[in-house]
Amino acid sequence: MKITIVGAGNVGATTAQRIIDNELANEVVLVDIVEGIPQGKGLDMYEATPITGVDVKVIGTNGYEETANSDIIIITAGVARKPGMSREDLLNTNFGIVKEATLKSIEKSPNAIIIVVTNPLDVMAYTAWRISGFERHRVIGMAGVLDTARFRTFIAMELNVSVEDVYAFVLGGHGDDMVPLVRYTTVAGIPISELLPKEKIEQLVKRTREGGAEIVSYLKTGSAYYAPSAAIVEMVESIVKDKKRILPCSVLLQGEYGLNDVFVGVPVKLGKKGVEEIIELKLTDEEKQALHASASRVKKIIDSLKF
Ligand code: NAI
């Protein structure tokens, strides 16, 4: 298993570290445009492996030669948010970066599965799919696993229970209009509506929607990367080990949920082929409306792009 990570910044490097520590690949390649950064970080990670006891070869590079025949390509290259910026503010810069990263990666690894992380997420995942010409099951955007993890954390904090017992689902675009599905949220099987008053749940939903901005407001110089990298690795693990986990991911919809030609977060089954199934939940009218509103915002941005 060979995994390439494009972008050796906060998210990319932390993802590499987690993949190496969990021995999810025997070769990890870090690519970045800044000279020295991927080489230095990659070598540093490689030098940790005799201590941690994992057999993973780590290469850092500014080119794509060494990425050849990767099974998975994770695109984290781009700029991240600063305080006051929305994910859409990153659009123009990151559009060019994701286009380039996709083209150069697939030239060397035409059979890879691409996981897109760069924001604005759903639009960048669409970009990678469109530019690569790959079948839709091989291009997946990471957002829902992170948004769901945030929601689960806030619920666990509120109830003072283990995060492991909190189960939740967040659908929709990775933006302020994401759709946390309260109806499917349980604590050890108990519906959240039986454990918390409606107003409290709404507060936690709001905090989840603003979860990314909350971290940006603390860090000031960048955005979150510990939870995002953990979310990426949960997806990678399901693909590498063919676990067939059901995880919320941004995928191209072609009729599912009444939506077409747009990337948006829905539950999917992830296995060795990538997206092996798109799960269609029976949504209430209100939930469907919220998902469609979120998707139409993504679609509007997609339509403004020049491919
Ligand atoms: P960062 O600034 O720490 O790292 C980005 C890296 O990309 C830098 O090292 C930069 O040199 C590199 N880069 C820029 N242009 C490149 C190119 N053409 N080729 C190769 N490398 C290039 O940023 P961070 O925090 O790692 O975030 C990366 C991206 O991930 C941002 O767009 C951020 O908004 C997004 N993100 C998405 C999340 C999600 O839920 N989908 C969660 C967290 C971050």
Residues whose N, C-alpha, C, O or C-beta is under 5 A from the ligand:
A	BS01	NAI	V6 G7 A8 G9 N10 V11 G12 V31 D32 I33 V34 T76 A77 G78 V79 A80 R81 I97 V117 T118 N119 L121 M142 A143 L146 S223 A224 P228
